[in-house]
Amino acid sequence: MPELHPQCEPLAPLLGTWQGGGTGQYPTIDDFAYTEELTFGHVGKPFVSMIQRTCNRDTGEPLHSEAGYLRALPGGDLELALAQPSGVVEICLGTVRTTPDGLAIELRSSQVGLTPRAKEVTSVRRELSIAGLRAGGVTLISELWMAAVGHPELLHHLRGELTKQA
């Protein structure tokens, strides 16, 4: 495997596969529980690939997936280009910063593109945080807020708690 691009060094703790569970809610749907797998990889360029899949916690039925790239920029800035099979494409801007025990990533959509039959999504906010790097028991928290389907304000939609797999 090639060496990690120097601009991606702050993202190094993300690399690998993470699994766990989470909960979701939104005013237009029933609350739900899910399992999630989130994989981050690299090829030595100034970006990290991201593939996410979720399933219904009780039935194992697939719920959602998305794939994209986190582009690392000088000074801790990030760009995220992300596509979903539901017809939603996100361009998000944000930052990565190290914390005493891990890292924190904050991203907000600058553009949301929709195919003609996709559900309306107008804005997205994402946060990824890793804790436990120094103490062991590393945890990745993934949260998402969205403004969608008649709700113009960002509302909390998902929260997952994942652990790194060997």
N, CA and C atoms as a LAMMPS dump frame, in Angstrom:
ITEM: TIMESTEP
0
ITEM: NUMBER OF ATOMS
498
ITEM: BOX BOUNDS ff ff ff
-5.0000000000000000e+02 5.0000000000000000e+02
-5.0000000000000000e+02 5.0000000000000000e+02
-5.0000000000000000e+02 5.0000000000000000e+02
ITEM: ATOMS id mol type element x y z
1 1 1 N 0.853 -1.192 0
2 1 2 C 0 0 0
3 1 3 C 0.889 1.243 0
4 2 1 N 0.527 2.253 -0.781
5 2 2 C 1.333 3.479 -0.808
6 2 3 C 1.255 4.224 0.526
7 3 1 N 2.235 5.092 0.713
8 3 2 C 2.236 5.917 1.919
9 3 3 C 1.085 6.915 1.868
10 4 1 N 0.566 7.229 3.035
11 4 2 C -0.499 8.218 3.155
12 4 3 C 0.041 9.583 2.722
13 5 1 N -0.724 10.283 1.901
14 5 2 C -0.328 11.619 1.462
15 5 3 C -0.19 12.515 2.693
16 6 1 N 0.855 13.355 2.762
17 6 2 C 1.057 14.196 3.951
18 6 3 C -0.148 15.053 4.325
19 7 1 N -0.91 15.544 3.335
20 7 2 C -2.089 16.349 3.657
21 7 3 C -3.161 15.53 4.368
22 8 1 N -3.124 14.201 4.208
23 8 2 C -4.137 13.334 4.824
24 8 3 C -3.747 12.855 6.227
25 9 1 N -2.563 13.233 6.693
26 9 2 C -2.121 12.774 8.024
27 9 3 C -3.168 13.012 9.116
28 10 1 N -3.846 14.173 9.145
29 10 2 C -4.864 14.363 10.191
30 10 3 C -6.013 13.363 10.101
31 11 1 N -6.225 12.769 8.912
32 11 2 C -7.313 11.804 8.716
33 11 3 C -6.884 10.365 8.997
34 12 1 N -5.611 10.133 9.282
35 12 2 C -5.088 8.777 9.473
36 12 3 C -5.889 7.94 10.463
37 13 1 N -6.371 8.504 11.594
38 13 2 C -7.136 7.669 12.524
39 13 3 C -8.422 7.084 11.934
40 14 1 N -8.938 7.673 10.85
41 14 2 C -10.154 7.159 10.222
42 14 3 C -9.917 5.87 9.443
43 15 1 N -8.716 5.683 8.916
44 15 2 C -8.444 4.607 7.978
45 15 3 C -8.789 3.241 8.543
46 16 1 N -9.471 2.437 7.719
47 16 2 C -9.889 1.105 8.114
48 16 3 C -11.401 0.981 8.065
49 17 1 N -11.893 -0.115 8.617
50 17 2 C -13.324 -0.399 8.631
51 17 3 C -13.856 -0.281 10.05
52 18 1 N -14.971 0.402 10.173
53 18 2 C -15.647 0.642 11.444
54 18 3 C -17.026 0.008 11.37
55 19 1 N -17.465 -0.609 12.471
56 19 2 C -18.806 -1.199 12.528
57 19 3 C -19.459 -0.868 13.859
58 20 1 N -20.78 -0.797 13.829
59 20 2 C -21.522 -0.535 15.054
60 20 3 C -22.984 -0.325 14.745
61 21 1 N -23.629 0.375 15.652
62 21 2 C -25.056 0.601 15.507
63 21 3 C -25.421 2.035 15.773
64 22 1 N -26.659 2.338 15.455
65 22 2 C -27.115 3.691 15.665
66 22 3 C -28.627 3.785 15.639
67 23 1 N -29.095 5.004 15.793
68 23 2 C -30.524 5.277 15.765
69 23 3 C -30.777 6.459 14.839
70 24 1 N -31.984 6.468 14.275
71 24 2 C -32.377 7.538 13.389
72 24 3 C -33.782 8.001 13.676
73 25 1 N -34.019 9.258 13.362
74 25 2 C -35.346 9.832 13.5
75 25 3 C -35.458 11.01 12.557
76 26 1 N -36.659 11.314 12.161
77 26 2 C -36.966 12.493 11.362
78 26 3 C -38.478 12.662 11.421
79 27 1 N -38.974 13.879 11.343
80 27 2 C -40.421 14.088 11.491
81 27 3 C -41.282 13.328 10.481
82 28 1 N -40.725 12.972 9.34
83 28 2 C -41.52 12.34 8.286
84 28 3 C -41.475 10.811 8.311
85 29 1 N -40.732 10.215 9.266
86 29 2 C -40.59 8.754 9.331
87 29 3 C -40.66 8.28 10.773
88 30 1 N -40.87 6.981 10.952
89 30 2 C -40.806 6.377 12.284
90 30 3 C -39.352 6.268 12.719
91 31 1 N -39.111 6.38 14.019
92 31 2 C -37.769 6.178 14.555
93 31 3 C -37.298 4.768 14.203
94 32 1 N -35.984 4.591 14.066
95 32 2 C -35.467 3.287 13.686
96 32 3 C -34.075 3.072 14.269
97 33 1 N -33.675 1.801 14.309
98 33 2 C -32.327 1.416 14.735
99 33 3 C -31.644 0.733 13.561
100 34 1 N -30.34 0.906 13.457
101 34 2 C -29.613 0.355 12.326
102 34 3 C -28.231 -0.134 12.743
103 35 1 N -27.648 -0.978 11.891
104 35 2 C -26.236 -1.32 11.993
105 35 3 C -25.53 -0.616 10.844
106 36 1 N -24.263 -0.301 11.049
107 36 2 C -23.537 0.49 10.062
108 36 3 C -22.132 -0.053 9.876
109 37 1 N -21.672 0.025 8.645
110 37 2 C -20.268 -0.233 8.333
111 37 3 C -19.756 0.961 7.549
112 38 1 N -18.635 1.508 7.994
113 38 2 C -18.043 2.691 7.398
114 38 3 C -16.576 2.381 7.142
115 39 1 N -16.148 2.461 5.884
116 39 2 C -14.774 2.113 5.513
117 39 3 C -14.085 3.313 4.882
118 40 1 N -12.886 3.601 5.376
119 40 2 C -12.054 4.678 4.849
120 40 3 C -10.768 4.073 4.298
121 41 1 N -10.363 4.496 3.112
122 41 2 C -9.143 3.993 2.501
123 41 3 C -8.392 5.105 1.797
124 42 1 N -7.213 4.769 1.248
125 42 2 C -6.431 5.765 0.517
126 42 3 C -5.552 5.082 -0.522
127 43 1 N -5.078 5.88 -1.471
128 43 2 C -4.178 5.386 -2.517
129 43 3 C -2.934 6.272 -2.63
130 44 1 N -2.644 7.045 -1.592
131 44 2 C -1.459 7.887 -1.592
132 44 3 C -1.667 9.284 -2.143
133 45 1 N -2.87 9.61 -2.575
134 45 2 C -3.202 10.94 -3.086
135 45 3 C -3.81 11.767 -1.947
136 46 1 N -4.059 13.072 -2.149
137 46 2 C -4.561 13.915 -1.054
138 46 3 C -6.075 13.785 -0.818
139 47 1 N -6.545 12.542 -0.764
140 47 2 C -7.943 12.292 -0.433
141 47 3 C -8.059 10.927 0.229
142 48 1 N -9.165 10.744 0.932
143 48 2 C -9.499 9.484 1.589
144 48 3 C -10.856 9.049 1.055
145 49 1 N -10.962 7.807 0.625
146 49 2 C -12.25 7.292 0.148
147 49 3 C -13.123 6.916 1.341
148 50 1 N -14.433 6.964 1.124
149 50 2 C -15.391 6.677 2.189
150 50 3 C -16.552 5.888 1.597
151 51 1 N -16.835 4.719 2.171
152 51 2 C -17.979 3.91 1.751
153 51 3 C -18.781 3.577 3.002
154 52 1 N -20.074 3.856 2.968
155 52 2 C -20.942 3.644 4.118
156 52 3 C -22.126 2.783 3.717
157 53 1 N -22.486 1.85 4.587
158 53 2 C -23.672 1.002 4.378
159 53 3 C -24.383 0.841 5.711
160 54 1 N -25.707 0.905 5.655
161 54 2 C -26.504 0.632 6.858
162 54 3 C -27.558 -0.418 6.55
163 55 1 N -27.936 -1.148 7.599
164 55 2 C -28.989 -2.163 7.515
165 55 3 C -29.918 -2.006 8.703
166 56 1 N -31.149 -2.465 8.538
167 56 2 C -32.104 -2.508 9.638
168 56 3 C -31.532 -3.412 10.718
169 57 1 N -31.469 -2.914 11.948
170 57 2 C -30.867 -3.688 13.04
171 57 3 C -31.605 -4.994 13.293
172 58 1 N -32.915 -5.013 13.127
173 58 2 C -33.696 -6.204 13.462
174 58 3 C -33.799 -7.21 12.325
175 59 1 N -33.905 -6.726 11.091
176 59 2 C -34.138 -7.629 9.964
177 59 3 C -32.903 -7.854 9.087
178 60 1 N -31.899 -6.976 9.192
179 60 2 C -30.735 -7.068 8.327
180 60 3 C -30.966 -6.503 6.941
181 61 1 N -32.165 -6.016 6.663
182 61 2 C -32.493 -5.449 5.359
183 61 3 C -31.669 -4.183 5.104
184 62 1 N -31.064 -4.046 3.909
185 62 2 C -30.305 -2.83 3.596
186 62 3 C -31.196 -1.588 3.694
187 63 1 N -30.641 -0.516 4.257
188 63 2 C -31.369 0.741 4.39
189 63 3 C -30.793 1.835 3.497
190 64 1 N -29.489 2.014 3.547
191 64 2 C -28.876 3.174 2.884
192 64 3 C -27.415 2.856 2.59
193 65 1 N -26.878 3.546 1.593
194 65 2 C -25.44 3.486 1.337
195 65 3 C -25.02 4.794 0.689
196 66 1 N -23.738 5.077 0.783
197 66 2 C -23.192 6.255 0.137
198 66 3 C -21.692 6.042 -0.065
199 67 1 N -21.147 6.724 -1.04
200 67 2 C -19.722 6.603 -1.342
201 67 3 C -19.2 7.963 -1.768
202 68 1 N -17.964 8.24 -1.369
203 68 2 C -17.385 9.514 -1.746
204 68 3 C -15.95 9.64 -1.33
205 69 1 N -15.49 10.89 -1.348
206 69 2 C -14.104 11.194 -1.062
207 69 3 C -14.005 12.415 -0.161
208 70 1 N -13.17 12.295 0.867
209 70 2 C -12.781 13.417 1.708
210 70 3 C -11.468 13.945 1.152
211 71 1 N -11.477 15.151 0.669
212 71 2 C -10.258 15.767 0.138
213 71 3 C -9.63 16.62 1.221
214 72 1 N -8.395 16.279 1.564
215 72 2 C -7.658 17.019 2.581
216 72 3 C -6.95 18.2 1.928
217 73 1 N -7.118 19.37 2.502
218 73 2 C -6.511 20.592 1.983
219 73 3 C -5.556 21.158 3.025
220 74 1 N -4.631 21.999 2.627
221 74 2 C -3.72 22.602 3.609
222 74 3 C -4.486 23.347 4.701
223 75 1 N -3.965 23.315 5.911
224 75 2 C -4.553 24.056 7.029
225 75 3 C -5.706 23.369 7.714
226 76 1 N -5.954 22.096 7.412
227 76 2 C -7.031 21.366 8.082
228 76 3 C -8.392 21.501 7.424
229 77 1 N -8.475 22.179 6.276
230 77 2 C -9.751 22.273 5.571
231 77 3 C -10.041 20.97 4.841
232 78 1 N -11.32 20.665 4.67
233 78 2 C -11.762 19.45 3.987
234 78 3 C -12.842 19.778 2.971
235 79 1 N -12.891 18.949 1.936
236 79 2 C -14.016 18.931 1.004
237 79 3 C -14.512 17.496 0.944
238 80 1 N -15.813 17.325 0.926
239 80 2 C -16.412 16.001 0.798
240 80 3 C -17.289 15.999 -0.44
241 81 1 N -17.034 15.058 -1.344
242 81 2 C -17.897 14.82 -2.504
243 81 3 C -18.504 13.443 -2.281
244 82 1 N -19.847 13.372 -2.208
245 82 2 C -20.523 12.157 -1.774
246 82 3 C -21.751 11.897 -2.639
247 83 1 N -21.925 10.644 -3.071
248 83 2 C -23.084 10.265 -3.88
249 83 3 C -23.87 9.172 -3.168
250 84 1 N -25.187 9.243 -3.317
251 84 2 C -26.09 8.262 -2.723
252 84 3 C -26.955 7.647 -3.824
253 85 1 N -27.273 6.343 -3.727
254 85 2 C -28.097 5.721 -4.766
255 85 3 C -29.526 6.252 -4.798
256 86 1 N -29.914 7.01 -3.78
257 86 2 C -31.246 7.608 -3.754
258 86 3 C -31.347 8.839 -4.65
259 87 1 N -30.231 9.211 -5.305
260 87 2 C -30.263 10.344 -6.207
261 87 3 C -29.806 11.646 -5.594
262 88 1 N -29.17 11.587 -4.426
263 88 2 C -28.672 12.779 -3.745
264 88 3 C -27.152 12.819 -3.88
265 89 1 N -26.628 13.995 -4.224
266 89 2 C -25.188 14.215 -4.289
267 89 3 C -24.878 15.413 -3.399
268 90 1 N -23.913 15.244 -2.501
269 90 2 C -23.537 16.32 -1.585
270 90 3 C -22.133 16.815 -1.882
271 91 1 N -21.95 18.118 -1.807
272 91 2 C -20.638 18.746 -1.764
273 91 3 C -20.607 19.458 -0.416
274 92 1 N -19.707 19.023 0.456
275 92 2 C -19.616 19.599 1.797
276 92 3 C -18.233 20.196 2.01
277 93 1 N -18.184 21.257 2.782
278 93 2 C -16.938 21.903 3.174
279 93 3 C -16.836 21.841 4.677
280 94 1 N -15.61 21.721 5.176
281 94 2 C -15.458 21.658 6.62
282 94 3 C -14.011 21.63 7.039
283 95 1 N -13.818 21.12 8.255
284 95 2 C -12.495 21.102 8.858
285 95 3 C -12.277 19.8 9.613
286 96 1 N -11.009 19.485 9.799
287 96 2 C -10.595 18.406 10.683
288 96 3 C -9.636 19.02 11.699
289 97 1 N -9.8 18.625 12.947
290 97 2 C -8.874 19.101 13.985
291 97 3 C -8.597 17.957 14.936
292 98 1 N -7.389 17.939 15.445
293 98 2 C -7.05 16.929 16.44
294 98 3 C -7.582 17.392 17.789
295 99 1 N -7.955 16.418 18.6
296 99 2 C -8.42 16.662 19.959
297 99 3 C -7.442 15.955 20.9
298 100 1 N -7.519 16.171 22.197
299 100 2 C -6.578 15.493 23.103
300 100 3 C -6.612 13.968 22.997
301 101 1 N -7.737 13.4 22.562
302 101 2 C -7.867 11.942 22.533
303 101 3 C -8.268 11.4 21.157
304 102 1 N -8.245 12.246 20.108
305 102 2 C -8.679 11.757 18.807
306 102 3 C -8.74 12.857 17.781
307 103 1 N -9.877 12.925 17.098
308 103 2 C -10.066 13.969 16.097
309 103 3 C -11.536 14.312 15.964
310 104 1 N -11.788 15.472 15.374
311 104 2 C -13.155 15.936 15.141
312 104 3 C -13.236 16.507 13.73
313 105 1 N -14.241 16.061 12.995
314 105 2 C -14.497 16.543 11.637
315 105 3 C -15.888 17.153 11.619
316 106 1 N -15.976 18.356 11.081
317 106 2 C -17.262 19.027 10.921
318 106 3 C -17.407 19.409 9.459
319 107 1 N -18.547 19.059 8.87
320 107 2 C -18.815 19.318 7.458
321 107 3 C -20.224 19.874 7.285
322 108 1 N -20.366 20.829 6.388
323 108 2 C -21.677 21.381 6.029
324 108 3 C -21.784 21.438 4.516
325 109 1 N -22.959 21.125 4.027
326 109 2 C -23.144 21.14 2.576
327 109 3 C -23.034 22.561 2.043
328 110 1 N -22.326 22.682 0.927
329 110 2 C -22.315 23.939 0.186
330 110 3 C -23.24 23.809 -1.019
331 111 1 N -23.442 22.555 -1.461
332 111 2 C -24.364 22.265 -2.553
333 111 3 C -24.956 20.878 -2.332
334 112 1 N -26.224 20.736 -2.675
335 112 2 C -26.874 19.431 -2.697
336 112 3 C -27.53 19.3 -4.064
337 113 1 N -27.15 18.262 -4.798
338 113 2 C -27.745 18.001 -6.102
339 113 3 C -28.722 16.844 -6.009
340 114 1 N -29.782 16.913 -6.783
341 114 2 C -30.826 15.894 -6.751
342 114 3 C -31.154 15.434 -8.169
343 115 1 N -31.348 14.14 -8.33
344 115 2 C -31.886 13.651 -9.588
345 115 3 C -33.372 14.039 -9.641
346 116 1 N -34.016 13.963 -10.807
347 116 2 C -35.41 14.418 -10.911
348 116 3 C -36.381 13.72 -9.957
349 117 1 N -36.116 12.493 -9.548
350 117 2 C -37.062 11.779 -8.676
351 117 3 C -36.549 11.571 -7.256
352 118 1 N -35.453 12.199 -6.904
353 118 2 C -34.927 12.082 -5.538
354 118 3 C -35.81 12.861 -4.574
355 119 1 N -35.841 12.396 -3.321
356 119 2 C -36.527 13.17 -2.278
357 119 3 C -35.782 14.473 -2.061
358 120 1 N -36.539 15.497 -1.701
359 120 2 C -35.954 16.812 -1.486
360 120 3 C -35.024 16.806 -0.275
361 121 1 N -33.773 17.171 -0.488
362 121 2 C -32.799 17.435 0.569
363 121 3 C -32.172 18.768 0.208
364 122 1 N -32.229 19.746 1.13
365 122 2 C -31.709 21.072 0.807
366 122 3 C -30.405 21.406 1.51
367 123 1 N -30.128 20.744 2.648
368 123 2 C -28.916 21.045 3.394
369 123 3 C -28.559 19.867 4.289
370 124 1 N -27.254 19.691 4.521
371 124 2 C -26.77 18.583 5.345
372 124 3 C -25.621 19.078 6.217
373 125 1 N -25.563 18.55 7.405
374 125 2 C -24.438 18.778 8.318
375 125 3 C -23.985 17.417 8.81
376 126 1 N -22.685 17.167 8.799
377 126 2 C -22.117 15.9 9.25
378 126 3 C -21.023 16.167 10.273
379 127 1 N -20.957 15.31 11.274
380 127 2 C -19.859 15.351 12.235
381 127 3 C -19.351 13.94 12.451
382 128 1 N -18.042 13.797 12.411
383 128 2 C -17.369 12.551 12.743
384 128 3 C -16.383 12.856 13.851
385 129 1 N -16.401 12.066 14.908
386 129 2 C -15.43 12.274 15.976
387 129 3 C -14.886 10.926 16.433
388 130 1 N -13.6 10.907 16.681
389 130 2 C -12.936 9.712 17.192
390 130 3 C -12.413 10.041 18.572
391 131 1 N -12.679 9.149 19.513
392 131 2 C -12.174 9.29 20.877
393 131 3 C -11.552 7.969 21.297
394 132 1 N -10.638 8.037 22.254
395 132 2 C -10.039 6.836 22.818
396 132 3 C -8.71 6.453 22.204
397 133 1 N -8.127 7.305 21.361
398 133 2 C -6.861 6.946 20.725
399 133 3 C -5.745 6.724 21.746
400 134 1 N -5.736 7.51 22.804
401 134 2 C -4.68 7.385 23.796
402 134 3 C -5.001 6.321 24.847
403 135 1 N -6.273 6.113 25.112
404 135 2 C -6.669 5.204 26.191
405 135 3 C -7.034 3.81 25.696
406 136 1 N -7.124 3.614 24.378
407 136 2 C -7.617 2.343 23.851
408 136 3 C -9.131 2.386 23.801
409 137 1 N -9.755 1.359 23.222
410 137 2 C -11.207 1.363 23.104
411 137 3 C -11.684 2.469 22.19
412 138 1 N -11.084 2.589 21.017
413 138 2 C -11.358 3.679 20.087
414 138 3 C -12.795 3.596 19.574
415 139 1 N -13.467 4.747 19.58
416 139 2 C -14.861 4.853 19.139
417 139 3 C -14.985 5.97 18.105
418 140 1 N -15.762 5.697 17.064
419 140 2 C -16.102 6.699 16.063
420 140 3 C -17.582 7.023 16.215
421 141 1 N -17.892 8.279 16.443
422 141 2 C -19.272 8.751 16.497
423 141 3 C -19.55 9.472 15.177
424 142 1 N -20.612 9.066 14.503
425 142 2 C -21.019 9.668 13.242
426 142 3 C -22.414 10.245 13.424
427 143 1 N -22.563 11.546 13.17
428 143 2 C -23.872 12.186 13.304
429 143 3 C -24.213 12.96 12.042
430 144 1 N -25.506 13.028 11.751
431 144 2 C -25.983 13.718 10.559
432 144 3 C -27.247 14.499 10.882
433 145 1 N -27.276 15.726 10.396
434 145 2 C -28.463 16.579 10.44
435 145 3 C -28.831 16.873 8.998
436 146 1 N -30.123 17.043 8.72
437 146 2 C -30.507 17.415 7.364
438 146 3 C -31.754 18.291 7.378
439 147 1 N -31.85 19.093 6.331
440 147 2 C -33.059 19.853 6.029
441 147 3 C -33.626 19.186 4.786
442 148 1 N -34.833 18.644 4.908
443 148 2 C -35.369 17.832 3.814
444 148 3 C -36.886 17.756 3.882
445 149 1 N -37.468 17.315 2.758
446 149 2 C -38.897 17.025 2.598
447 149 3 C -39.811 17.947 3.421
448 150 1 N -39.709 19.242 3.118
449 150 2 C -40.606 20.209 3.733
450 150 3 C -40.147 20.774 5.061
451 151 1 N -38.997 20.366 5.554
452 151 2 C -38.441 20.91 6.801
453 151 3 C -37.184 21.704 6.451
454 152 1 N -37.28 23.04 6.37
455 152 2 C -36.162 23.857 5.886
456 152 3 C -35.004 23.991 6.876
457 153 1 N -35.221 23.66 8.152
458 153 2 C -34.163 23.791 9.148
459 153 3 C -33.43 22.447 9.305
460 154 1 N -32.156 22.527 9.655
461 154 2 C -31.385 21.312 9.901
462 154 3 C -31.917 20.621 11.15
463 155 1 N -32.334 19.364 11.004
464 155 2 C -32.84 18.557 12.118
465 155 3 C -31.96 17.328 12.276
466 156 1 N -31.72 16.941 13.526
467 156 2 C -30.895 15.759 13.782
468 156 3 C -31.587 14.52 13.214
469 157 1 N -30.826 13.726 12.448
470 157 2 C -31.39 12.553 11.784
471 157 3 C -30.749 11.243 12.234
472 158 1 N -29.416 11.2 12.333
473 158 2 C -28.734 9.942 12.624
474 158 3 C -27.623 10.126 13.644
475 159 1 N -27.423 9.081 14.464
476 159 2 C -26.26 9.016 15.34
477 159 3 C -25.826 7.574 15.44
478 160 1 N -24.601 7.303 14.993
479 160 2 C -24.037 5.961 15.073
480 160 3 C -22.788 5.951 15.914
481 161 1 N -22.572 4.846 16.603
482 161 2 C -21.374 4.648 17.404
483 161 3 C -20.691 3.381 16.921
484 162 1 N -19.481 3.524 16.387
485 162 2 C -18.793 2.423 15.729
486 162 3 C -17.43 2.16 16.363
487 163 1 N -16.97 0.924 16.248
488 163 2 C -15.64 0.559 16.698
489 163 3 C -14.828 0.062 15.514
490 164 1 N -13.528 0.279 15.582
491 164 2 C -12.639 -0.122 14.494
492 164 3 C -12.465 -1.626 14.501
493 165 1 N -12.529 -2.203 13.321
494 165 2 C -12.374 -3.644 13.16
495 165 3 C -10.912 -3.978 12.85
496 166 1 N -10.492 -5.172 13.233
497 166 2 C -9.084 -5.572 13.024
498 166 3 C -8.774 -5.742 11.564
